[in-house]
Amino acid sequence: MAEPTPLDPFALMRDLVSQLEKGVNEYANPLMESDGFAKGANQAMGAAMVAKKLAQELTQRYFEALNVPSRSDIIALGDRLQAIEDRMIGMQAALDRLAGGAALPARPAPSRTRRPPEPVIEVAAAPVPKRARKA
Protein backbone atom coordinates (compact mmCIF):
# COMPACT_ATOMS: atom_id res chain seq x y z
CA MET A 1 0.00 0.00 0.00
CA ALA A 2 1.41 3.43 -0.93
CA GLU A 3 2.09 5.93 1.83
CA PRO A 4 -0.03 9.08 1.74
CA THR A 5 1.95 12.12 0.60
CA PRO A 6 2.05 15.03 3.02
CA LEU A 7 0.20 18.19 2.05
CA ASP A 8 2.72 20.61 0.56
CA PRO A 9 1.26 24.12 0.20
CA PHE A 10 4.27 25.31 -1.79
CA ALA A 11 3.81 22.54 -4.35
CA LEU A 12 0.16 23.55 -4.70
CA MET A 13 1.20 27.16 -5.27
CA ARG A 14 3.83 26.14 -7.84
CA ASP A 15 1.22 24.11 -9.73
CA LEU A 16 -1.26 26.99 -9.60
CA VAL A 17 1.30 29.51 -10.86
CA SER A 18 2.43 27.12 -13.60
CA GLN A 19 -1.15 26.62 -14.82
CA LEU A 20 -1.74 30.39 -14.70
CA GLU A 21 1.40 31.05 -16.75
CA LYS A 22 0.39 28.46 -19.36
CA GLY A 23 -3.07 30.03 -19.68
CA VAL A 24 -1.67 33.54 -20.05
CA ASN A 25 0.88 32.35 -22.63
CA GLU A 26 -1.83 30.61 -24.70
CA TYR A 27 -3.90 33.79 -24.73
CA ALA A 28 -1.09 36.35 -25.09
CA ASN A 29 1.11 34.73 -27.76
CA PRO A 30 -1.34 35.21 -30.66
CA LEU A 31 -2.09 38.70 -29.38
CA MET A 32 1.59 39.70 -29.28
CA GLU A 33 2.19 38.47 -32.83
CA SER A 34 -0.17 41.09 -34.27
CA ASP A 35 1.02 44.37 -35.77
CA GLY A 36 -1.35 46.33 -33.56
CA PHE A 37 0.37 45.06 -30.43
CA ALA A 38 3.81 46.05 -31.79
CA LYS A 39 2.56 49.55 -32.60
CA GLY A 40 0.92 49.92 -29.21
CA ALA A 41 4.04 48.71 -27.39
CA ASN A 42 6.15 51.16 -29.40
CA GLN A 43 3.81 54.04 -28.53
CA ALA A 44 3.80 53.07 -24.87
CA MET A 45 7.60 52.96 -24.79
CA GLY A 46 7.79 56.35 -26.51
CA ALA A 47 5.34 57.83 -23.99
CA ALA A 48 7.37 56.40 -21.12
CA MET A 49 10.57 57.95 -22.50
CA VAL A 50 8.87 61.35 -22.91
CA ALA A 51 7.54 61.14 -19.35
CA LYS A 52 11.01 60.27 -18.03
CA LYS A 53 12.60 63.23 -19.84
CA LEU A 54 9.86 65.55 -18.56
CA ALA A 55 10.38 64.32 -15.00
CA GLN A 56 14.12 64.97 -15.30
CA GLU A 57 13.51 68.50 -16.60
CA LEU A 58 11.02 69.23 -13.81
CA THR A 59 13.45 67.91 -11.20
CA GLN A 60 16.20 70.11 -12.68
CA ARG A 61 13.92 73.19 -12.45
CA TYR A 62 12.92 72.28 -8.91
CA PHE A 63 16.55 72.04 -7.81
CA GLU A 64 17.31 75.35 -9.50
CA ALA A 65 14.40 76.98 -7.64
CA LEU A 66 15.74 75.61 -4.34
CA ASN A 67 19.26 76.74 -5.28
CA VAL A 68 20.53 73.16 -4.81
CA PRO A 69 22.99 71.60 -7.25
CA SER A 70 21.57 68.89 -9.47
CA ARG A 71 23.26 65.64 -10.51
CA SER A 72 24.51 67.19 -13.76
CA ASP A 73 25.99 70.13 -11.81
CA ILE A 74 27.86 67.75 -9.49
CA ILE A 75 29.15 65.72 -12.45
CA ALA A 76 30.35 68.90 -14.20
CA LEU A 77 32.05 70.01 -10.99
CA GLY A 78 33.78 66.64 -10.68
CA ASP A 79 34.99 66.86 -14.28
CA ARG A 80 36.43 70.33 -13.67
CA LEU A 81 38.14 69.14 -10.49
CA GLN A 82 39.66 66.18 -12.35
CA ALA A 83 41.00 68.54 -15.04
CA ILE A 84 42.59 70.74 -12.35
CA GLU A 85 44.20 67.72 -10.70
CA ASP A 86 45.56 66.55 -14.06
CA ARG A 87 47.08 69.97 -14.67
CA MET A 88 48.66 69.97 -11.20
CA ILE A 89 50.18 66.53 -11.84
CA GLY A 90 51.61 67.84 -15.11
CA MET A 91 53.04 70.89 -13.35
CA GLN A 92 54.62 68.71 -10.66
CA ALA A 93 56.19 66.51 -13.34
CA ALA A 94 57.56 69.58 -15.12
CA LEU A 95 59.01 70.91 -11.86
CA ASP A 96 60.62 67.56 -11.15
CA ARG A 97 62.21 67.55 -14.61
CA LEU A 98 63.50 71.12 -14.09
CA ALA A 99 64.94 70.18 -10.71
CA GLY A 100 67.22 67.74 -12.52
CA GLY A 101 66.35 64.63 -10.62
CA ALA A 102 67.17 66.11 -7.21
CA ALA A 103 63.92 64.74 -5.89
CA LEU A 104 63.84 61.47 -3.97
CA PRO A 105 63.46 58.34 -6.08
CA ALA A 106 60.01 56.85 -6.23
CA ARG A 107 59.31 53.94 -3.93
CA PRO A 108 58.30 50.66 -5.50
CA ALA A 109 54.66 49.65 -5.28
CA PRO A 110 53.86 47.12 -2.56
CA SER A 111 53.55 43.53 -3.68
CA ARG A 112 50.15 41.87 -3.60
CA THR A 113 50.84 39.24 -0.96
CA ARG A 114 49.39 38.46 2.44
CA ARG A 115 52.73 39.19 4.10
CA PRO A 116 53.38 42.73 5.35
CA PRO A 117 55.59 44.79 3.03
CA GLU A 118 59.34 44.85 3.57
CA PRO A 119 60.57 48.10 5.12
CA VAL A 120 62.12 50.46 2.59
CA ILE A 121 65.60 51.61 3.56
CA GLU A 122 66.42 55.11 2.35
CA VAL A 123 69.91 55.80 0.99
CA ALA A 124 70.39 58.86 3.22
CA ALA A 125 69.14 57.12 6.37
CA ALA A 126 71.68 55.78 8.83
CA PRO A 127 71.39 52.10 9.78
CA VAL A 128 69.69 51.45 13.08
CA PRO A 129 71.87 49.41 15.45
CA LYS A 130 70.29 46.22 16.73
CA ARG A 131 69.83 45.84 20.45
CA ALA A 132 71.52 42.99 22.21
CA ARG A 133 69.21 40.56 23.97
CA LYS A 134 69.66 39.92 27.65
CA ALA A 135 70.38 36.30 28.42
RODOZA-977255 format. One record per residue (C-alpha): residue in three letters; chain; x, y, z. Coordinates in steps of 0.001 Angstrom, whole numbers, plus 500000, padded with zeros to 6 digits. Example, Ala and Ser with C-alpha at 12.3 -4.5 7.8 and 13.67 -1.06 7.14 Angstrom:
BEGIN
   resn   chain        x        y        z
    ALA       A   512300   495500   507800
    SER       A   513670   498940   507140
END
This chain:
BEGIN
   resn   chain        x        y        z
    MET       A   500000   500000   500000
    ALA       A   501409   503433   499075
    GLU       A   502093   505931   501827
    PRO       A   499972   509080   501742
    THR       A   501952   512118   500604
    PRO       A   502051   515031   503019
    LEU       A   500200   518190   502047
    ASP       A   502722   520606   500565
    PRO       A   501256   524120   500197
    PHE       A   504271   525310   498211
    ALA       A   503811   522541   495653
    LEU       A   500163   523546   495300
    MET       A   501204   527164   494728
    ARG       A   503828   526145   492157
    ASP       A   501219   524114   490269
    LEU       A   498738   526991   490403
    VAL       A   501299   529509   489136
    SER       A   502432   527124   486402
    GLN       A   498849   526624   485185
    LEU       A   498259   530391   485296
    GLU       A   501400   531052   483246
    LYS       A   500394   528460   480643
    GLY       A   496930   530035   480318
    VAL       A   498329   533540   479954
    ASN       A   500877   532350   477369
    GLU       A   498167   530613   475300
    TYR       A   496096   533793   475273
    ALA       A   498912   536351   474914
    ASN       A   501115   534726   472237
    PRO       A   498664   535208   469344
    LEU       A   497907   538702   470617
    MET       A   501586   539701   470719
    GLU       A   502193   538471   467170
    SER       A   499827   541088   465732
    ASP       A   501016   544366   464227
    GLY       A   498646   546331   466442
    PHE       A   500375   545063   469569
    ALA       A   503807   546051   468213
    LYS       A   502562   549551   467395
    GLY       A   500917   549919   470790
    ALA       A   504039   548711   472613
    ASN       A   506148   551160   470599
    GLN       A   503814   554044   471469
    ALA       A   503798   553069   475135
    MET       A   507603   552955   475208
    GLY       A   507788   556354   473494
    ALA       A   505344   557830   476006
    ALA       A   507367   556404   478876
    MET       A   510572   557953   477501
    VAL       A   508872   561351   477095
    ALA       A   507541   561138   480653
    LYS       A   511009   560268   481966
    LYS       A   512599   563227   480162
    LEU       A   509861   565554   481440
    ALA       A   510381   564323   484997
    GLN       A   514122   564975   484701
    GLU       A   513509   568499   483404
    LEU       A   511018   569235   486189
    THR       A   513446   567910   488798
    GLN       A   516203   570114   487320
    ARG       A   513924   573189   487547
    TYR       A   512920   572277   491091
    PHE       A   516549   572040   492192
    GLU       A   517308   575353   490497
    ALA       A   514399   576983   492357
    LEU       A   515738   575612   495659
    ASN       A   519257   576736   494720
    VAL       A   520526   573161   495191
    PRO       A   522991   571602   492748
    SER       A   521569   568887   490534
    ARG       A   523261   565645   489488
    SER       A   524509   567194   486240
    ASP       A   525985   570131   488189
    ILE       A   527859   567754   490507
    ILE       A   529154   565722   487545
    ALA       A   530347   568902   485798
    LEU       A   532053   570010   489009
    GLY       A   533781   566636   489316
    ASP       A   534995   566856   485716
    ARG       A   536428   570327   486332
    LEU       A   538139   569139   489512
    GLN       A   539665   566179   487647
    ALA       A   540998   568544   484962
    ILE       A   542587   570744   487652
    GLU       A   544198   567715   489298
    ASP       A   545559   566552   485937
    ARG       A   547083   569973   485331
    MET       A   548662   569969   488800
    ILE       A   550177   566533   488160
    GLY       A   551610   567841   484892
    MET       A   553039   570894   486654
    GLN       A   554618   568710   489337
    ALA       A   556189   566509   486663
    ALA       A   557556   569582   484884
    LEU       A   559009   570914   488139
    ASP       A   560620   567559   488846
    ARG       A   562207   567554   485388
    LEU       A   563498   571122   485907
    ALA       A   564941   570176   489287
    GLY       A   567224   567739   487480
    GLY       A   566350   564631   489383
    ALA       A   567167   566108   492789
    ALA       A   563921   564741   494106
    LEU       A   563844   561470   496034
    PRO       A   563465   558339   493924
    ALA       A   560010   556854   493769
    ARG       A   559314   553943   496075
    PRO       A   558304   550663   494498
    ALA       A   554663   549648   494725
    PRO       A   553864   547120   497441
    SER       A   553554   543533   496315
    ARG       A   550152   541867   496401
    THR       A   550843   539236   499041
    ARG       A   549391   538462   502444
    ARG       A   552733   539192   504096
    PRO       A   553378   542727   505350
    PRO       A   555589   544787   503026
    GLU       A   559338   544847   503569
    PRO       A   560574   548101   505120
    VAL       A   562121   550463   502589
    ILE       A   565603   551612   503556
    GLU       A   566422   555108   502346
    VAL       A   569905   555797   500988
    ALA       A   570390   558861   503216
    ALA       A   569140   557118   506371
    ALA       A   571681   555778   508831
    PRO       A   571394   552104   509779
    VAL       A   569692   551450   513083
    PRO       A   571869   549409   515450
    LYS       A   570289   546217   516731
    ARG       A   569828   545843   520455
    ALA       A   571519   542989   522210
    ARG       A   569214   540565   523971
    LYS       A   569663   539920   527646
    ALA       A   570382   536304   528418
END
